[in-house]
């Protein structure tokens, strides 16, 4: 019987089960008490101690044969999949809304092309025998950070700015930028708002102060921003005298009729695209000389967790190489400047995604006034 | 006398064998041709239902469109009854066994395509979603073909999707159809030593198709492809079906 307990502990170690099997220990103590009294317990504990002492050696041996705790890069290589989070709310031209193609449901955009680059580079890193397949998890923007922290993702890419105060949650790491001109801009529907801002700029003698003119120009207006995005953080911190409306997505802000929205603040590059291609009723807010009004600079990064040091270096080195070779610049021009139909690009180069992971019956959400201002 | 009896028996045997072999080969051929015709009709009905619901599917103001796989199935079943007088839910007993096997499979594959597209269809704030008869048909045909020895494909002389490029047989038939007056009759041929049925059912452009496939020729349509400059009634392509009879 004692031999049975010894072997059960030993086998649990060998097969990788729990080293200290509490059930076995209790049964062992009971058996020792019943059969041999206190002497039995002593013998059992001595035997147990003997085996526990050897646990480290057993672990070392197993680690040598097959590492138990692999680093994140080895895990990606052995899995053959790169788990990438991407926002279900569209950020055109970085992430376009999912469309149906001859190949099934696909998502495309600059961020998706970047994901392809990362997956291709990982394929090379992993030996090139089997391709590393990017598995896209379309998730609400606010949930990307949670999914990442809970270990469901290797990384996420969704035009996320990392250099705005408050934009970096604890535990997450932001790569070097893949997009530099992601400043926060604004769009309007009625010319009166533009006129109000221009008047404030005209009142400034000498070099203009964008923040002061914007604060004065937008005072009393209803300004919408997407909840959790950097434009929200900017508005909270800098635009005190506005009625701030927080929307779940940009389309939700566009749809909002009551109260009517005067200004939408968001990433300038996104607003530039949507005012030209999606919502022609809206136009970019400009300075008096006609150049777009950009409220602050922002650069976009790939996000992963703080502990994934090897993946972080891999991403930074890759982005540096892509920048150095002109590939990133080509990608940026391709999506921001060229005339193209996103549907066709989705059909030819879009990526599929895990439909089961998408929030059911996703809609663009709602807008609510910010509280506690 | 004995030799006469022997001769009679021999002739009877030859006659029986010849007759039976004709009978055995004739039945699968007819069965395959009937099946091909019904399959093409069913895929076309699915395309038609998607087309009828296009305005709803592309409505940016609505989230949940209610165009569920079950609603799609209901409309397909009704339209199929209207066109063929056959209920897909209770297929008639006289229908070839092959048709009884593959028609429910195509209906199921078509429903799955609509199910897969729910996320795209139910997006609010997004208008054109590219869930159109052509993309529906491509996926339904592919899903079905992956599960059956019968193969279905949408094809055209100048397909937008290169996976729909016609093979040599399809190209020959399509070129012939393009010069002939419109007809819904499928073109059927037995190839590979009479062991494989090839059937092409032509599809013609309707008015609705011309938004994307009509004029001005060469100008990009909403999905980014150059318009073909087609006229109503022109040949758009065909539903191509292959049924190998000996592999069953």
Interface residues (C-beta under 8 A of the other chain):
Chain A: X90 X97 X98 X99 X100 X101 X102 X103 X104 X105 X249 X251 X252 X254 X255 X340 X341 X342 X343 X344 X345 X346 X347 X355 X358 X361 X362 X363 X364
Chain B: X61 X63 X64 X116 X117 X119 X120 X122 X123 X124 X125 X126 X128 X129 X130 X131 X132 X134 X135 X136 X138 X139 X161 X163 X164 X220 X222 X223 X224 X225
